[in-house]
Amino acid sequence: MREKCLLHPTGLHPFEKNMTLTLITFWWEWRCESPFWPSNGIAHAQYGYGEISPADLGLPDEIVEKLAQLGRLHDASLNWEYPPDPGPWRQAECDLFNQESKALFQLCRDRLPPHILLIYEHKDLMEDPDLDRYLADPKNFSRERLSLNVYQRFYRFILRAVRARN
């Protein structure tokens, strides 16, 4: 059981007092073994604040293994040498991961007890638009940055639009 919240000594947000559902979100994080995260006071009281182990949710071993495989696959989409640079995946690989993630989410949701509401919150992976530039010259790659002049022009444009409305 978690410690009581200072703002809500019951451990629940006031709107959750009559709620009986355990809300868990499904999204992938780097180097995490599970895509399950507690999302309301009931889930926090039951599972804590970090990722929730699939075994703690009572999922079968075959699903636990699929989750582990997809987690490792997700980790492969990041450029671990320098994470802000483009990851190695093309759009086809991103699409395949996104499809597999949604299918596994559905499988997990179907296997969970009815008092657990599982919500898909993972944002679809997409090929980085700078991937080709990065692959052409990884050592000298840098992201394009908007110059101050671009920001100044944008600011002036907004000012003119606001003044025109008044």
C-alpha positions in Angstrom: 0.0 0.0 0.0 1.3 3.5 -0.9 1.8 6.3 1.6 -1.1 8.7 1.9 -1.2 11.7 -0.4 -0.8 15.0 1.4 -3.5 16.6 -0.7 -5.9 13.7 -0.4 -5.3 11.7 2.8 -7.5 8.9 1.6 -5.0 8.2 -1.1 -7.7 8.9 -3.7 -8.6 12.0 -5.7 -12.0 13.3 -4.6 -13.7 12.3 -7.9 -12.4 8.8 -7.5 -14.1 8.1 -4.2 -17.0 6.3 -5.9 -14.9 4.8 -8.7 -14.3 1.1 -8.7 -12.2 0.8 -11.8 -8.5 0.5 -11.8 -7.2 2.7 -14.6 -4.0 1.5 -16.3 -2.4 3.2 -19.3 -0.5 1.2 -22.0 2.5 3.0 -23.4 6.1 2.1 -24.1 9.1 3.7 -22.4 12.8 3.1 -23.1 14.3 0.2 -21.2 11.2 -0.6 -19.3 10.0 -4.2 -19.1 6.3 -3.3 -19.2 4.0 -0.9 -21.0 1.6 -0.8 -18.1 1.4 2.3 -15.9 -1.0 3.1 -13.0 -3.3 6.1 -13.8 -5.6 6.6 -10.9 -5.5 6.4 -7.1 -6.9 2.9 -7.1 -4.1 1.7 -9.4 -1.5 3.6 -7.4 -2.7 2.1 -4.2 -2.6 -1.4 -5.7 0.5 -1.2 -7.8 2.6 1.8 -6.7 3.8 4.6 -9.1 6.2 2.9 -11.5 5.6 0.5 -14.3 3.4 -2.5 -13.5 4.7 -6.0 -14.1 2.5 -8.0 -16.5 2.8 -10.9 -14.1 1.2 -8.7 -11.4 -1.8 -8.3 -13.7 -2.2 -12.0 -14.0 -1.4 -12.2 -17.7 -0.3 -15.6 -19.1 3.4 -16.3 -19.7 2.9 -16.3 -23.5 1.7 -12.6 -23.3 4.4 -11.7 -20.9 7.0 -13.0 -23.3 5.4 -11.1 -26.2 5.4 -7.9 -24.2 9.1 -8.4 -23.4 9.9 -9.0 -27.1 8.0 -5.9 -28.2 9.7 -3.9 -25.4 13.1 -4.9 -26.7 12.0 -4.1 -30.3 10.8 -0.6 -29.1 14.3 -0.1 -27.5 15.8 -0.8 -30.9 14.0 2.2 -32.4 16.2 4.7 -30.5 19.6 6.0 -31.5 21.4 4.9 -28.3 24.7 6.6 -29.2 23.0 10.0 -29.2 19.2 9.8 -28.6 18.3 13.3 -29.9 19.6 12.2 -33.4 17.3 10.2 -35.7 16.6 6.6 -34.8 17.4 3.9 -37.3 13.8 2.9 -38.2 12.2 3.5 -41.6 8.4 4.1 -41.7 7.7 0.4 -42.6 9.4 -0.7 -39.3 7.5 2.0 -37.4 4.2 0.8 -38.9 4.9 -2.8 -38.1 5.7 -1.9 -34.5 2.6 0.3 -34.2 0.4 -2.6 -35.5 2.0 -5.2 -33.2 1.7 -2.8 -30.2 -2.1 -2.2 -30.8 -2.7 -5.9 -31.4 -0.9 -6.8 -28.2 -2.8 -4.1 -26.3 -6.1 -5.6 -27.5 -5.0 -9.1 -26.4 -4.0 -7.8 -23.0 -7.2 -5.8 -22.6 -9.2 -9.0 -23.4 -7.4 -11.0 -20.8 -7.6 -8.5 -17.9 -10.3 -8.7 -15.3 -13.4 -6.4 -15.8 -12.4 -4.1 -12.9 -9.2 -3.0 -14.8 -9.7 -0.4 -17.5 -6.7 -0.5 -19.9 -6.2 2.7 -22.0 -3.9 2.8 -25.1 -1.8 6.0 -24.8 1.3 5.1 -26.9 1.9 7.6 -29.6 2.6 5.9 -33.0 6.3 5.8 -33.9 7.2 7.6 -37.2 10.3 7.8 -39.3 12.3 10.8 -38.4 12.2 13.3 -41.3 15.9 13.9 -40.9 16.9 10.2 -41.1 18.3 10.5 -44.7 20.4 13.5 -43.8 21.7 11.8 -40.7 22.6 8.6 -42.6 24.5 10.6 -45.3 26.8 12.1 -42.7 26.2 11.0 -39.1 29.4 12.7 -37.7 28.5 16.2 -39.0 24.7 15.9 -38.5 22.8 18.6 -36.7 19.2 19.4 -36.6 18.0 22.4 -38.5 17.2 25.2 -36.1 15.0 28.1 -36.9 17.0 31.3 -37.0 16.1 34.3 -34.9 15.0 36.0 -38.0 12.3 33.4 -38.6 11.0 33.9 -35.1 11.0 37.6 -35.5 9.0 37.4 -38.7 6.6 35.0 -37.1 6.1 37.4 -34.1 5.5 40.3 -36.5 3.0 38.2 -38.4 1.1 37.4 -35.3 1.1 41.0 -34.1 -0.3 42.2 -37.5 -3.0 39.6 -37.3 -4.0 40.6 -33.8 -4.0 44.3 -34.7 -6.1 43.6 -37.8 -8.7 41.9 -35.7 -9.0 44.9 -33.3 
